[in-house]
Amino acid sequence: MKNSTVTSKRSKRFQVLEDRPVNKDGFVQEWPEQGFVAMSSPHDPTPSLVIKEGKIVELDGKPREEFDMLDQFIADYTIDVSVAEKVMKMDSVEIARKLVDINVSRTEVLNVVKGMTPAKVVEVLNQLNVVEMMMALQKMRARKKPSNQCHVTNVRDNPVLMAADAAEAGIRGFDEQETTVGIVRYAPFNALALLVGSQTARKGILTQDALEEATELRLAMLGLTTYAETISIYGTESVFMDGDDTPWSKSFLASAYASRGAKMRFTSGTGSEVQMAGAEGKSMLYLEVRCVMMAKGAGVQGLQNGSISCIGIPASVPSGIRAVLAENLATTMFDLEVASGNDQTFSHSEIRRSAKMLCQMLPGTDFIFSGFSAVPNSDDMFAGSNMDSSDLDDYLVIQRDMMVDGGLKPVEEEEVIEVRYKAAKAMQAIFEELGFPQITEEEVEAATYANGSEDMPKRNVVEDLKAAQRILEEGITGFDISLVLSKKGYKETAERIFDMLKHKVAGDYLHTSAIIDSDNIVISAVNNENDYNGPGTGYRLEGKRWEEIKNIRQAISPNDY
C-alpha cells in the first residue's frame, strides 16, 4: 500500500526538471495510422521489384496499374533497370555496411543505390544508428569541401539593413544567402539588397529570394538572384496535388531555372505530409525517400531537406532526429547536393538544438545549414533558425573545439563595421541614381552598427513599394545595377556583380554541389569530388583554413604578455 503522505508531495528534483527548457517542447507517442512514426511504419511497403521487357511493372508490392504518379515517375526516371534486379537481391545489412565501410568507395555505393526502390532504401537506412549514418554521410556527400548557407531577412524588409547584413554574412564565410519578404511587393528590393551586400563582401556568393515561383524565376532571369531552392515536392500524391503540382510540372519548372543559368534544387522534408494530413499511414522517412528519388529523376542539382519547416513533427516522435539525418544521407546516396536543414528552430532547449545540428556539422554536408540566421531570430522571416546571429561565437568555438570545418570564420569588429558601411553606401548610391526613395546618412549610420530592424529608422513603405515594382516593370537587371555602381565609384562591387552574370552564362555552377570561392572559381562535385576513404583521405582541416578557424578573437595570444 502506498504512503499517502509521501505521494501527496512533489519531488523537488522533478519540479526543477519540469522547469527546464526542453519540457516546453512537444512530444507525442507514435501513431502510425496518421504518419506519426519516424522511420519504420507497419504500413510501409516491403521492398520488391519486377521488370518486364526493360520496364518496371511492380514497385514495392504495387503492380504498375496501381501506381500513383510518384511511383510512375520513380519507376520510369530514377531506378536504373540495368542493375536493379541484382541490387534488390542484395541483403540490406550488406548494403548498409558498404555505406559505413571505409574500404568501399563512394562510387561503388552510388552504383548500388541507383538500383534500389524506395522501400529498399528505407530498409537499408533502418540498419544504421546515428554514428554509422554520420560515418556514411562523411563519405557520401558530393563535394569534398563542406559549406554553409544563411538567412538574411528583417521584419521591415528594410533594404539598407538587409544589404549591410548580407555583407557581414559574406565576410563571415557563408557561400549562399537566402532572403524572403514580409510584404510580397518588397521582393525586388530584397533581391537587390542581397546581391549588392553579398558582392560587397567578396566575389562569388550565391543569393536567392524565396517567393512564389513566377516572381522568383523573373528575378533570376533579371540577374538579381543566382539560385533557387524553394521548389517544394511531397511524398504522397494527395499532398502533391494539393499544391496543384505533379513531378512533371516541377521538373519543367526546374528546367526553366537551369536554362536561364540559375542554380536550383528542390525542397522536401520528413513530416510535411503529416502536417498536411496526407501521410497515408506511411513513415516519414519512406515518404521522404520518395521525394529524394523524385528529385534524382527530375535531374535537379540537389535537395534542401532535413525536415525544414516541418521539423517540429519528426522532433516530436521517437527516432525523429535520426530520421532527419537519414533523409540527408539518402540525398547524398543518390549523388545529389544536400542543404541539410537546421534552418528552423524546433526546440526551447539549446542542448537539443546543438545536438541536432552536430549530426550534420561533424560529418559535414554540402550546406550544413540551409539557413543559419545571420540576423537575430526576431528578424528571421523564415520563422526563426536553429541558430541565429547571437550563436555565431558559439558556432566558431565548436569548430575550434572539434577541429571541424563548419563553413564559417572569425572576423574582427572593425572589418564588420567597414563592410556594412560599404554595402549601405552602395545601396544609397543605387537608390539615388535610379530615383528611388532616398537613403539618408542616418540610415547608413544605423545599418552600419545595427543588430536588428529595431535599430533602424522607419522608411516610407508605400513609396518603397512603388519603387520596388519599378524594377519588374522596367526590367532593371543585374547588369544595370553593375553599371550604376561603376558610375558611382563602387567599381569592385560592380565588377563582382558582373562576374556573377558571366557565371550565369557559363553555367559551371549548375553542376552538383557548386559554390564559388573567393577567387571566383567554381568548386563542385565535378572538380572537388568527395574522395573520403578513411583516415588521411577526403577533406582534411589543415593549413591556412585551420589557422583561420583557430584564431578566434577571444583567444589570448602569448604576444600579449
Secondary structure, DSSP 8 states (H G I E B T S, - for coil): ---HHHHTS--HHHHHHHTSGGGGS-----BGGGTB-SS--TTS----EEEETTEEEEETTEEGGG--HHHHHHHHHTS-HHHHHHHHTS-HHHHHHHHH-TTS-HHHHHHHHTT--HHHHHHHHTT--HHHHHHHHHHH-SBSS---EEE---TT--HHHHHHHHHHHHHHT-SEEEE--SSGGGHHHHHHHHHHHHHHH-TT-EEEE---HHHHHHHHHTTS--EEEEEE--SSHHHHHHTT--HHHHHHHHHHHHHTT-EEEEE--TTHHHHTT--TT--HHHHHHHHHHHHHHHT-SEEE-SSGGGTTTGGGSTTHHHHHHHHHHHHHHTT-EEE----S---S-HHHHHHHHHHHHTT--SBS-EEEESS-GGG-TTS--SS-GGGHHHHHHHHHHHT---S-----HHHHHHHHHHHHHHHHHHHHHHT-S---HHHHHHHHH-SSGGGS----HHHHHHHHHHHHHHT--HHHHHHHHHHTT-HHHHHHHHHHHHHHHH-GGGSTT-EE-TTS-EE-TTTSB----STT-S----HHHHHHHH--TTS--GGG-
